[in-house]
Amino acid sequence: MKSICFFFQLHQPLRLKRYRFFEIGTDHYYYNDFANEDSVRYLADNCYLPANRTLLEMIQNTNGKFKVAFSISGVLLEQLEQYAPEVIDSFKELVDTGSVELLGEPYAHSLSALYDENEFKAQVKRHSQKIESLFGQTPKVFCNTELIYSDEIGEYISKLGFKGALLEGARHILGWKSANYTYKHPYVDLTLLPRNTEMSDNIAFRFSNWGWDQYPLTADKYINWVADMKDGEDFMVVGMNYGALGINNHADSGIFEFFKALPYQAMIKKVNFMTPSEVIAKSKNDDVLTTGEPISWADEEKDLSAWNGNDLQGEALQKLYAVSERVRLCTDRAIKYDWLNLQACDNFYYMSTKHFAGNTIAHTGPYESPYEAFMNYMNILSDFLQRVDEQYPTTIDNEELNSLLKTINNQESQIVELEEEIAKLKAGKKPAKAKEEPAAPKAKAEPKPKKAVAKKTTKK
Amino acid sequence: MNALMFGWEFPPHILGGLGTASYGLTKGMSKQGDMNITFVIPHPHGDEDQSFLHIIGANNVPIVWKENSWDHVNSRIGKTMHPDEYFQLRDNIRYDFRRIGTDELGCVNFSGVYPKNLMEEISNYEAVASVVAHKGGFDIIHSHDWLTYPAGIFAKHISGKPLVIHVHATDFDRSRGNVNPQVYDIERRGMDEADHIICVSNLTRQTVIEKYGQNPAKVSTVHNAVEPLADRDSFQKTPRKDKVVTFLGRITMQKGPEYFVEAAYRVLQKTRNVRFVMAGSGDMMNQMIHLAAARNIADKFHFTGFLRGKDVTEMLSESDVYIMPSVSEPFGISPLEAMQVGTPTIVSKQSGCAEILDNAIKIDYWDIDAMADAIHAIVSYPAMYKSLHEMGEDEVNRITWEAAGRKVRAIYNKVLGWN
């Protein structure tokens, strides 16, 4: 019995507004609300809602035999809550059928796995909490930002309690191995599910390409390919950006009809659908798949060059992650919010010069050139860094700051504790008068140096 | 293939971009091997590089029959033309041009610059063209810029060979819309008579189509290129404390100098380690000095006066940013020259060169905020400087006259119906 495992990644960054350098230090709001609402509404109306409707219909018509997984970034969930709450409802409906699995990923769809382990863990935890609170499901399988993966990242993922992870079935790490198997992490307990690049791209990029020799792609043709897998190959993982349904392949291309026809064709060919967790539960393979260099699902190279391939991206990322520890110390909600949104990997993708020279495909998003993307981002980042610096000056190193913060934060509880002690001592005053004398000045003296410390830090 | 070209300038004696472009294009085309170019200019000095083309000085072409001995001709013009060629040309005088003032050789004394009696020179040049055209020996005629259009048209009528005109600028660029009707008339007639029109940018092509009413099918764009710098390594930036932002060109309305001053003012509000240099001279120079003083940035804003030759390249290579905020620039070669020495460049979107450059910052000439932002980014964010510095130089080294020459050749073939 052959199985096909569909997963979709959903993410939309908060668009940054045009931010000139003379606004640094005066304007602390970074987002283009109009563009954000506009793009989220566009995605909701052309992709999320019709695609969810299609998938729900498919699940209902097959009595739950059609299965699918989603990886939705926290940043997008927040925007959906604000601009298109009906999309959240429609995902709830999907999840309630029991045929839908939600995957874990870093909250901000960030590159934190590459730059800061602690930040990565914090974001993954936050994302899991968000998914739990919205949909009542705890992610068990991990799908990192743009399928970025390496052995080291696999280790983090496993430590966070995930059973499995999706990764790109990149030719250069698979070698002679087939993508249609599950594999093991070399040294931690983690099952790896490689994505079948070819079969995924057939839908995501070639479905509406008239020049493709297999055009038009029909459901029976597609299922035949799945059914024709070699003996011993039981799973095929097919994943893509959710935009493949309705954005990259417009509704007129017939993409929704193609999906609707899949379960019937699958039934004829005895192909069934599985979620990543089910694939992991059934996996028997003990082969190891290893990669020291991080891989991703981007471009031909399947590497990180789209996000940190040039000097512009290098400088922006380095400046950003240099303050991550400091930002984690702080409690200012506005700073925390901006911190997450500035990490979205799209910000760096727009700065890529990889496809720039003489290429027709624009990778610069809302910007005219990678340079403009960089300028705007750096201006905003400069303001952000200034704000962080105002709270926690860079002249104090992290450890010193940490201990000072501990003193300040514990001040209240310590005072209460000491006051209780005084009261206790006062109560026991008559039997042992001598004990009270040294205790009183000590308790009174205690808050004073602490306040001095507090003042000192804020002044700096 | 034999081409007869009419031009106005040729290096080393040049007054503007036209001469540089003529040189680059003909040199690039000569690499095709089977391309013989005869280039007519009003006044050669004898030190022109003739290794890849044949130059005819219009001031050596007789338009009125005068008897002279071979030795006399040799002593008079031998430096720039072989006397045999003089006599061959003399045999092709078919019209009576005695109304035109000539010397004892029957030649017109062209100034070769842009004199007061420019219109007279243009029509005298036309007379010279008739003699050259009657001599024949070419398959196609190519006229560079409006001054030579009348000559090209006359040569076309005489020889019956197709005419290609090369629009390096239009009067709309030079005058910000207030065109000189006489110039417009010459330009318009040249375009109407031409079998094909080559423009140096899509911007110019648009002007030609819209303002001169030309059929888009006969208007093509061939972007200019830049000659490789032979002594690149001799230009290195000296490290200094303050960053240098440079404007270089004629200080005149067309080049948008006032936007540069305003942008400088914005930048200096936030950053102190930047200096601004306005190199060149022009009718708006005093106005700019006043403006810089009025904005109270004169201590950080410097004027160099007119620069020439090696000083230009040196100035460009010593700069951290080169900026060309032209209001209307048909092509604009200087940003490419700045990029050749690795200087990050900002150009206005109203410049033709912006169409072919990726690794330069493009802004609208009136958008002072964007201009200031770009300057600030290049001087404040090291990666920005480094990327533009490296990738810009890389990119500009790939823009060759040879490729431009091949495009021109394809147009020749199309016009002639050769394939």
Interface residues (C-beta under 8 A of the other chain):
Chain A: R20 F21 F22 I24 N310 D311 L312 G314 E315 A316 T353 F356 A357 G358 E368 S369 Y371 E372 F374 M375 M378 N379
Chain B: R266 Q269 K270 D358 N359 I361 K362 D369 A370 A372 D373 A374 H376 A377 S380 Y381 P382 A383 M384 K386 S387 L388 M391 E395
